[in-house]
């Protein structure tokens, strides 16, 4: 399965249209999916990111800046249902319930 097919399956599992997503065919291959809503205790738009070497992460956007606030542990390509459950948990948890490492990324993803 291609990265695009995999990203589309995850997007559908989340109930998203995929209109605000992209696949960057660079090394490493990257996927960006805009997610509706706000994370508890965070401001800014939410993006779901996938990199072929690291797997899934959730980031908060502030203009062109992305700050990764959580990584999905385990397989680089977990089943779409697993990714969707993890994303939903991130939206449901309070900001103090899980310690995450923040990493700042600059520049446009899309």
Long-range contacts (C-beta under 8 A, 24 or more apart in sequence): 3-29, 3-31, 3-50, 3-52, 6-31, 6-50, 6-77, 6-80, 7-31, 7-33, 7-50, 9-80, 10-48, 10-50, 10-80, 10-83, 10-84, 12-80, 13-80, 13-81, 13-83, 13-84, 14-48, 14-83, 14-84, 14-87, 22-109, 22-110, 24-109, 28-52, 28-53, 28-54, 30-109, 32-109, 32-110, 35-87, 37-91, 39-69, 39-90, 39-91, 39-95, 40-91, 40-92, 40-93, 40-94, 40-95, 41-94, 41-95, 41-96, 42-69, 42-95, 47-109, 48-83, 48-87, 49-109, 52-76, 56-83, 56-86, 58-87, 58-90, 59-105, 64-106, 64-107, 64-108, 65-104, 65-105, 65-106, 66-104, 66-105, 66-106, 66-109, 67-102, 67-103, 67-104, 67-105, 68-101, 68-102, 68-103, 68-105, 69-100, 69-102, 70-98, 70-100, 71-100, 71-101
